[in-house]
């Protein structure tokens, strides 16, 4: 019934510009007559086509509007490519930053997801019937009741959507491969085969697969001996919110491989053996098994019989031994030999950022972005995020915002909740840097929501630390105390290696 009511009132209609109309939403006012977006700090003029697109969204909130519909309505006088629409969507997101106003629905379209209040601001000498031109005439009492009902239903629907979105999400953690093969020529499989398997499992609205760097971070903070695989799997459940942990051991020799796998859930485990003559077939068979258990979609197009990650595995070993310079040297060699080794580039950029070598990080991120876009790499947003993080350290706010918008859009399309959380956190850091504390709070709360969507206690805890620092500076003692106690509960429950700050109430 709710959906029928919303469909009746919010159906897409031919929008004629209504003068003396304003829309209000979370600190922003949209003036239809002046074609402006107004905030307490500034007034923003908007390009005509972009503003017409904005009106379509404001008149049809909470609806998924198809790309074809938007192109036909806004650019009905000219033939344009889909990229024009994408650029206009990006403009709107920039104008309303840090609010998350538009949600991308891959292969379907876009939806406006922020509650909107529509107001008629009429001069006393102008009657409503003269100033408001609508295709459907309704009594004013019906309109008033309808608008009130829609506001209530719209906010209710949005809250219900936000509350139910995380439910049933399958979160997959693939552990590094234990290599038991004859000889040492396959030392690269530890991370290389792990990465191939992760790349084969596509992210979706109900499936999250942690990437290699994040899994390595989990191993660092787990505090568990990696030789005890059962204990390690249990610890991963405790600190990451994973619903499936994949533990693998490769044995045998060339053309006679045996992969022993164990699939852990919080309450059970299954195991088996895959026997194949080629490693790409080993990964393909295992990916199909995991997909059956988790409803993950597969992308096996990147698989090959040869994986090239021996230097990456060696670099990770050096990192664990505290030899960061040696690790960076190995990774530099890896990306020179394999210019499209995205895992090597990601670890390299993160390593040089760890050393605060921001110019080098920016240079390498731009280089691999060019390659990633040419190869249509599905996780190009990772490098845009790393680029923005380095640019923020350099103080280049304009470039940070530009690259963060791209990263955000791509991460949304890929359903990557982890990087959406990272990106939202960085938006909060940008807002803090520019002194916009309200925007920082909104961004951190959004990051919190993304981490909670994948039940990630470490991510939630780190964002709560940022909110505690923010509320301390603002002397908002009630919110400060609430965040502190929630953080304390998380740290104790999950035994997290995070230091609880001293609670100082001003």
N, C-alpha and C positions, 0 to 999 in steps of 0.2 A: 504494500500500500504506500509506504514511504517513497519507494522508487517511482511509482505512478504519479504521486503528487509532484515530486521533484521534476519528473519528465514533463508534466503538463506546464508548470510555471517556467522551467528553465530550458524549454526546447529552443533550439537555435532558430533565431528569427532574423529577418532583414532589419538591420539596425539603421534607423534614421537618427541623425544626431539630434539629441534633445538639448536645447539650450537652457542655461541656468541650472544645469545638473552638475552635481559633484559626487564623487565616490570617495569614501574614507576607509582606510585599512591600516592599522598598526603604525601610526605615525606618518602616513602619507595621505595626501589629498590629491585627487585627480579632477582638475577643472576642465569640463568638456568644452565650454565656450572658448576658453583661452588656449586649449590644447596644451596644458601644462601639468606637470607633476610638482606638487609643492610639499616641502618638508620644513621643519622648524629652522633648518640651516640655510636652505636655498630653494630657488624656483628653477625647474628644469624645463626647457622647451623640447618638444618631441617632434621628430620627422612625421609628416602627414600619414604615410603608409603605416609606420610603426604605431602611431596613435590609433589609427583605425583598427589595427590588429589588437591593441590593448582594449578597445571598446568591445570587440567581439568576445574577448575573455571575460570582461567585467559584466557583460550582459548574460553570459552563460557560465557562471561559476560551477565548479565541481563536475563539469561535463568534459568528456574526452572529445575534442574537436579534431577531425581528421585533417591531414595535411592538404588533401585535395580540396576539402571544403574551404579551408582558410585561404589557399591560393586563389580559388575561384571567386571568393567574396572580396578579398582585399586587392588583388591584382587582376580584377576582371577586365581591365582596359588594356592589358599588355600581357604578352607571353613571357614568363620568367621561369628560371630554374628553381628547384626546391631549396637550393643553397640560400636564395634570397629570404625565404621564410626562416631558415635556420639562423641567419644573421639578425633578422628582426627579433626573433625570440631571445637571442643573446643580448641584444640591446635592451630589451625589457628587463631581463635579469640584472643587467648592470645598473639600470636606472633605479630598481627597487632593492638593490643590495643593502643589507645582508639577508633580507627576507627570501625565503624559498617559495616563490610565488607560482611557478609553473612546473608541473611534473611532466616528464617525457614518458610516453607510453610507446615503446618500440613497435614499429610496424602499424601503429594505430593512430597516433597523433599526440596532442598536448592537452593538458587540463590545468585550469586555474584552481589552486587549492587553498587560497587564503580567504577567509570570510570577508565580505564586502558590504558596506553600508551605503545605500544609494539615497541621496537627499535632493529635494527640489528646492532651490534657492530662488524665489521669485520676487521681483519688485512689486510693491503694493498696487501699482497701476496696471499690472498685467495679470490677467486671469489665468488660471491653470489651463483652461480649455484653449487659450490662445497660444500659450508658450510651449505646451507639451503636445507634440504631434506623434501619435502612435497609430499603428495600423489597427489595433483592437481597442475599442472604447469600453471602459468599465466604470461603474459608479465609483466615486472616490472612497466610499466606505469599504467597498470590496477590495479596492487597491490597497488601502491602508491595512486591512486585515490580512490580505495576501502577502504584502511585503513583510509584515511582522511574522507571519507564519513561516515564510521562506527563510527569513533570517534565523529563526529558531531551528528550522529543519536543516538549513545549510550548515550551521555550526554543529548541530547534533551529528549530521552525517560525517562531517570532517573529523569530529572527535572519535566517532565510531571507526572510521577508516584508519586513523592514527593508532587507535587502541588495538585493532585487530591485525594490522599489517604484519607484525613480526611473528604471528602465531604459525607454528608448524614449519619453521625454516630449518632446512637440513644444512648443517655446518660441518664441512669436511676438512680434516687436518691429515695431510700425508706426511709421514715421518721420513727422514733421510734413509736411503736404502742401505742395509747391511750387506756388504760385498763379500761373499764367500767363494767366489769363482777361483779356478785354478790360475795361478800367475798373477801379475800386477798390472797387466795392460788395460784392465777395466776399472781402474781406480776412479774414473770419472762418473761411474754410474751412481755413486752416493747422492750427488745433487742433480746430475744430468738426467737420469731416469726419473727421479722425483719430479723435476720440473716438467718433463714431457708428460707425465701422468696428470699433473695439475693443469697443464695447458689443455689437455684433452677433455676435461670436465668443465663445461660451460656454466657460468654464473647465470642465475635467473632470479625471479622474484621470490622463489622458495628454496634456492640453493646458493650457498656461499662456500667458496673453496679458498682457503688461505694460501697466499703465495709463499714462495721459498723464503724470502727475507723475514716475513712475519713468523713463519714456523721456526726459523733459526733463533729469532728473538724469544719465542716461547721456550725453546730449549735452554736458552741462557738463564732465564728467570725461574725455570722449574725447580732448580736445586736438586734434581734427581740424577742418579747415575744412569747414563744412557744404556748400559748393559742390561739393566733390569727393565725390559720392555713393558711388562704388565704394569709395573709401578709407574713408569713414565707415561703410559697411556692414561692411567687414572689421574695423574697430576695434570695432564693436558686438559682433561675434562674439567678439572677443578678451576683452572686459571683461564680457560678460553671459552667455555660454553659450547665446545664442539659436541656434535651429536654422533659423529663417526670419526674414529682415529684409524688410519691405515698404516699397518706395520708390515714391512717387506724385507725379505732376505733373498738375495740372488745367489744361486749355487750353480755348479756344473762347469762347463767350459764352452768354447766357441762351437756354435752349431748344435749345442746340446745344453740349453739353458733350462734351469728349474727355478721358478719363482715361488717361494713359500710366502703366503700372505695370511695375515690375521686382521680381521675387521672388527674393531672394538666398538661397542656402544656402551652407554653408561650402565646397562644392566646385563649385557650379554656379549659373546664374541663368537665369530665363525672363522674357520680357517680352511685352507686348501692349497693345492699346488697347480701351477700352470707350467706346462712343458712345451717349449717351442725351439725352433732352430734359429730364429731371428728375434732380436730384442724389440723391434717395433711391433711384432705380433704379440709379444709378451705384454707390452703396455696396452695394446688394443684390447686384448682379452680381459685384462684386469679392469680397464676403464668400463667395459660393458658390464662386468659384475657389479662394480660400484654404482653405475647408472641404474641398474635394476633395483638396487636397495634404496636409492635416494631420489629417483626420478630426475636425475641430472641429465641434461642434453649433452651430446658428445660432439666434439669437433676433432676429427682424426686427420685432417688435411695436412697438418704440420709434421706428422710422424715420418721418420726416416730410419733406415737401418743403422745409421751412424749418428751417435750423439757426441758433441764436442765440448765437454765441460771438465776435463781433467784439471786444467789450470784453476778453474773456479773452485773445485773441491779442495785443491791444495791451498788456495788463498784463504778459504774458510778455516782450514786447519791452522794456518798461520795466525789468523785473527783470534782464534780461541786460545792460542799460546801467547797472546799479547803483542805479536809482531805485526803491527798495523802497517808499517812502511813496506815490509816484505809482502804483505797481502795486497797492498795497492800496486806494487810492482808487478805481481803476477796477474792481477786483473787488467792492468794496462797492456800487458802482453796478450792476454786473452782477447781483448777487444781489437787489438791490432791484427791478430791472426783471423779472428772471426768477427768482422765488423757488424754483423747482425745478431750477435749473441746478447739478447736483451737481458737475460739474467746477469751476465757478467757486467754489463753497463749499469744496471740498477745497483748492484753491490758496489761497483766502483764509485758511482756518484754519492751513494750514502757514506762510503768510506772517506772520501775527500771532504764531505760536509762534516763528518765527525771531527776532522782536523781543522775545521773552519776555513778551508781553502775555497771560499765562495766563488771567486772568478773562475777557478778550474771547474767547479761544479756546474756553473752556468754554461761554460763552453762545452762541456761533455754532454750536458742535457740537451742543448740545442742541436748538437751533432746527431745524437741518437733519435731525437724527435723527427728529424728529416728522414732518417732511414725507416723509422717505425711507420710514419705516414705513408711512405712509398710502398711499404710491404703490407699496409693495412693491418698492422699489429693490433690485436684486440684490447691491449692494455696500455695504449699510448698515454692515457691520462696519468699513469704513474709518473712518467717523465715530465709532463706538464706540472704536476704537483711538486716534484723535486726541484724543477726549475723555479717555480714561484717561491718555494721555501728559501732557496739561495738568494733570489732577488730581494726578498724581504730583509734578509740579513744585510744586504747591500744598501737598503733604504730606497729601492726603486719601486715605490708604491704603485705607480701607474702600470708598469709592466706586471707586477704581482697580480693586480686585479684582472688584467687582460688574460693572463695565463691561467689564473684560478677559474675564471668563467669557463674556459675551454675544458679544463680538467673536470669541473663539476658536471658539465653537460655530458661528457663522454663516460664518466663514472656512473651517472644516472642511467644512461642507455645500457651500460653493461651490468646493471644491478649490483654493483660492488659496494656493499654497505660499509666495509672496512675503510675504503678510500673516500667514500662520501663523508665518513666521520673525520678522517684526517683533513680533508679539504675544508669542512665546516670549522674545524678547530683553527686552521690557518686563517680563515676569514675572521675569526674572533681575534687572533693575534694582530691582523692588519687593522682591525677596528681599534684595538688598544693603542697601537702605534700612532693612530691619527686622533686619539682622544675621544672616540665615540664609544662611550661605555655601554650605552643602551644597545648599540649594534653588536658589541662584543658579547653581551649577555645572550642575545638572541642566537648568535652563531654557536656559542658554547652549548646552549640548550639543544640546538639542532644536532650538534655532534654527539651529545649525550644520547639523544634518541636513536641515532644510527648505531652507536655502540650497543645500546640496549636491545636493538633489533636482532643482533647476532649474539646476544648474551655474553658480551666480552667484558669481564670484570676489570681487567687491566686497563682497557680503554676508558671505561666508565670512571675508574678511579683517577686516571690522569686528567680527565676533563673536570671532575669534581675539584681537584686541586686548583685548577685555573679559576673555577667559580669561587672557591674559598678566597683566593687572592683578590679577585675582583670585588667580592662583597666586603672583604676587610677594608679595602681602600675606600669603599663607599659608606662604611659604617652601617651596613644593613644587617644588624645583629640577628634578626630572626632567620633570614635566609642563610646567613653565615653558619649559625648553629645547626640548622637542618642539614646543610651540605656536609658539615664536619661529622655529624653523627652517622649519616648515611655512608660516608667514606670509612669511618671507623668500623662499621658493621661489615662492609665489603672486605676490608683488609683482614679482619679476623676470620671471617667465614671462609675465604679462599686462600688464606695464608700467603698473602701477596707480599713480595719484597719491596714494599713502598713505605716510606717513613711518614707517619701521621704527623702533620704539623701541630704545633701548640695552638690551642684555641684561645684567641685573644679577643674578648668582647669589649668594644669601646663604648 
